[in-house]
Amino acid sequence: INVNKGEVIMEKIILSGKRELDIYVNPQRQNLLRCMRIASIPLTPKGIADRIGVSASSVQHHIRKLLEIGVVELSHTEQVHGITAKYYRASHKTVQIGVLGKDGLMEERLALLQSILSRVFNGFSDYCAKESLIETGPRQQGDMLSGVIKLGKNEAHELYTIVRNFLDEHEHDGKEMESWEYALIAYPVTQANE
């Protein structure tokens, strides 16, 4: 993380080629990354496998691929019962998939975006159904906001910077913190886009 005039600037991984995009788009790898981010602690392949219900060897295969593109990193190793256990974590880097790239990979990028949005929406829908059955007391509930706001070019950049900095600052572990999954989409719209 680089700090520049009070802004948190995350290192970026830009997935520009078909091979990199194919590695990242894989649904099982997306599930593995999600598991690692929710856990907020380094995990062994066995620990991940137990959480997502696949074999440890499958997790190891997917981790090797994710290591290649830099979205997962080795945190540390420990001796456990005479065996060197490797602990991995999702890297603290922003992944850009080059949505506006003109390289013939738009279908793959849109499929990834659709998958992520569907997963977040389905999780939110399940959460709403479950929470409506439970008396939770005075705590922030999940919510969805949508609408149209009016922004100048500088304000659009300011909004993005505020949101990005807030998200970057909160992607790290914190005591007594709970994981919140999110999906944010914002784009300029005109009458012609209706």
PyMOL commands that set and color helices and strands:
alter all, ss='L'
color gray80, all
select helices_A, chain A and resi 18-25+27-39+45-52+56-69+106-131+153-169+191-193
alter helices_A, ss='H'
color red, helices_A
select strands_A, chain A and resi 2-4+7-9+11-14+72-80+83-90+93-96
alter strands_A, ss='S'
color yellow, strands_A
deselect
rebuild
show_as cartoon
